[in-house]
Each structure stands twice: as C-alpha cells, then as structure tokens.
Amino acid sequence: MTQLFTQNTKQHYILKVTAKDGGVSPQENTAVLHVQVRTTCGGNNFSFLLHFFVREDTKPGAVIGSVSVGSEGRFHYSIAEGDGSLYFGIDGTSGDLYVNQPLDYESTSQFFLLVRAEDVGPAAGVNVSVAVSVTVEDVNDHTPWFLEELVIFGLREDAAVGSLAFAFHARDADGTFPNGALRYSLTSDISESPSHFPFDIDPRTGCLTVAAPLDRESVSCFCPLLWTMRLSKSTV
C-alpha cells in the first residue's frame, strides 16, 4: 500500500500478478487478485507495512525511502520504537527516512521500526502507525586473510604427481556470495619459469598439489614462495 484509502476510493480493485523464471525458454504463470475495500466504522487509527533496502556503505544523511501517508504538512512523523531507531532518522514533516549512522551488514542485516504519523491538520483525527522493515545489503568491503602468516612444510622427493602437498585456508568477513567467495592463485619468486614450478593450487579449495616430479638434487627448497588470494566474482 502506498497511500491511505479515503471515502472516495474505489471499492474494488483487480490486480494481475505475473511470475516469470529466468530459464533459456522462460516460463510464467499469472494470478489474479481481487481486493475489496471495506469502510471502517469507528476508530481513527490505521496501520500498514513498508519495506526498504539499503546498501551497507550508504552514507549517513542519505534518504532510503518515504513513509509519507498524506499531503505534506498534514501529518507529523516520528519513530516511536524499534531496534533501528539509532541507525535511522525521519523528517518530521515529509516522512523521509534517512540513515543516521554507519551501517554494517555483518553486525546487523535487518532492522524494524514503528513510525507514528499524527494528523496535525485543521480537522485532526487520523493517526497512522507504519511498521517499517529495513534490509541492509552486503557490499564487498572486507579484505580476505590467511589463517597462517608463514607456512613451512616438507615433502619427500618421491611424492606422486597429483598428491596433496598442503591445504591453505583463508577467510573473508563479507557475509554473502560472491562477496565472501575466495579464489586462490599461486606465484613464485624463484627465477624458474612457471612451467618448471612443480606445484598447482586449486583456485576454489586452496589445495596445493604436486604437478611434476620432484628432484632434491636439482632444487631442495622452493623458498620463499608468495601465496596470493582474490575474491571471486564468478557465480559459477
């Protein structure tokens, strides 16, 4: 609902809702919704629900939506209660809802507010309660890190090609895919060309495997090695 019903409102609405998938050959289905408006006898309090979305990097002061229920100046708006009352503010005249302080998806991803709209017009009498749900959307704002700062391990020179040498583990504080998805890559600072480097790393799991036969007499230590990781933006 985007505004209050009045006595001049139509008594019946017909809405058609269509759901369509995203396949190669899209399929869809349609539902017809009949809405009957009934007159409320007695009482002058109304309530409805609004839902807003906001990115976690939205700056304080930015407006995320409006809770306006009538012409500007007729109602005075205030946040009556809710766990988001510290993070969001409201313009008392326009009903615009704005960010009051920095948000963090990883700390809190959902807020609820109860906004009170009081009729201050010449013939005051209608009060409106608006339940507001605010969903915070995750952004890629964290840098991944390895659990181990320095890794030293040994291998027998007869280790079979394809065998596991070491499993690297990394973490990222971003809470959603693909922002928190990790992709591992491997580089070496030795002078040998990449084709002579006898290790491979799985970009998804971080598992380091032997890629070629080892020869201690040729190279006894691959050190130091530079291990790097990147966030994956792929949905595959």
N, C-alpha and C positions, 0 to 999 in steps of 0.2 A: 504494500500500500504506500502511495507517495503523498497523499493528502487526505484530509478528513472528508467524510461524506457529509452532505448538508441535506436540508429538506428538499432542495431542488435536484438532488442527484437522481440519476436513472435508477429504477427499482430492480433492473435485471441486466446482467452482463453475460456475454458468451465469449469465452476465451478458448483459443486453439493453441495447444502446446505441442511442438514437434521435437522429437528426439532423433538425432542422426549420428551414426557412428562414423569413424574415420578410416574405414577399410578401403581397399582398392576399388571395390564396387559398393559404394555406400548404401547402407540400408537405413530405413527410417520408419518411425511409427508416430501416429498422431492421436492425441487425446483431447476431447472437448470438455471444457469445464464450465458449468453453469453457476453463476454467482447471483444469489438473491439477497438484496439489501433490505434489511428489516429495520423499522423505526424503533428506537429505544425510548421507552416510556419511563420517565422518572430518572433522576440522577443526571449528573453533568460531567462525569469522568469517563475518559476514553483511554485506551492503550493500544499500542501496536509495536512491532519489532522491526528494527533496521539492522543491516549487516554491512560492515565496511572492511576493506582490505587495505593494508598499508605496508610498504617495504620497511625493513628494519633500519635502513640507512636514511629514512626520511628526517629532514632537519626539523628541530623544534620551531614552532610557529606555522608550519605548513598545514593547510586545511585538507582534511581527508574526506569530508562529506558534510552534508547539511541535515539537521534534524528538524528543519522548519516544518511546521504543521499548518501554517496560515500566512496571511499577508504580514509583511514586516511591520513591527510596531504594535501589533495586536497582542502578541504573546511575549512573555519574558521567560528565558530559558536558563536552567541551572542543572548541574549534576547533583542529584540527590544522594546517590550511593553507588558503590561498585568498586571492584578491585583495580579499575583503571583510572580512578579519579586523580591519582598523582601524575599519570602519564599523559592525560588528555585534558583539555580545557574546552569551554564552549563560549561562544559570543552570545551574551545575554539578549541581544536584540535580533540578530539574524538567525541564530541557531546553528551557525557553522561550528563544526567540531574540528579541533586542531591538536597537533602534537605539542605536548607541554614540556617533555624532556626526552633525552635519547632512549631509543628502544633497542632491545636485544632479543632476537628470536630464540637464542639458546637458553636465555633465562626465563622468558615468558612469551609464548606464541599466541595467547588468546586472552582477551580482556572483555569484561562485561560492565556495562554502565546502565544506570537508570536515570534518564533525563526527565526533568519535570518542566512542562510548558504551562505557564499560568496565564490565563486570559486577563489582560490589563486594559481591554478596550472599554468604550463607553458603557456597554452593557455586559460587563464581565460576568462570567458564569461557567465557561467551559474550561476545564483543566485536563491536560493530556499527559499521560505517562508514556514515555518511549523507552523500551528496552533496546539497548544498543550492544551488538556484538562486534568486536574488532579483532580481525585475524591479522597477525603480524607475519609477513612473508620473508623467508630466509634469503639472504644475499651472500655471495662468496666473499666474506670479509675476514677469513681466518687463514693463516699460513700453516701448511702441514709440517709435521716434525717426525723425526725418527725417535724411537724409544731408546736406541743405543747411540751415543755420540761417537764412539770408536768401537769398531768390530775387528777382532783378530781371530782367525781360525786356521787350522791346519788341514791338509789333505794328503792322502797317500798318492804317490805319483802313478799308481796303477788304478786310480779311480776311474770307473767306467764312464764313457761318454753318455750324457743324459742323467747321470746320478746327481742327487741333491748335494750342493756344497754348503749352502746356508740359506735360511729363510729370514728375510728382512721384514720388519714390522714398523709401520708408520701410522700416525693418527692425524685426524683433522677435526676441528671443533665445529665445522659447519654441519647443520643438522639435517639437511635434505639432499637428495640426489638431483643433479650431479655435483652440487657444490662440495659435498663431502667425499666424493669418489676420488680415489687415488690412482695414479698411473706411475709406475716405476720405470726409470731408464738408467742406463749404466754407461759410464765413461771411465777411461783410464788415462793417467798422466804419463804412462811409460811411452817410450819412443816407438814401440812396435805399432804397426798399423792395426786397425780394428779387426782385420781378417785373421791376424795372428793372436788375438786375445782369446784365450781358451775358455771363456765363460759367457753364458747368456743369462738374462734375467726375464722372468715372466712379467710383463707390464701390469698385469692385474693382481697377481698374488705376491709379488716380491721375492719369489723363489729363485735363487741363484743356482744354476746347474752347470755341469762340466760340458763344454761344447766341443772340445778337441782333446786328444791325448796329451797328458802332462809329462814333462821330462825335467826332473830335478837338476840334471846336469846342464841343461840349457838355461833354465830360469828357476831359481829356487824360491824366489819371493816376488809376488806381484804386490808391491807396496811402494808408495801409498796408492790407494785407489780412491776415486771420487765417486760417491754414490749420490745420485740426484733423483728427486721425485717431483711429479707435477700433478695438479688436479686434472682429472679427466672431465671433459665437457661432452663426451660422447654418451649417447643414450643406449648404445649397443652393449 
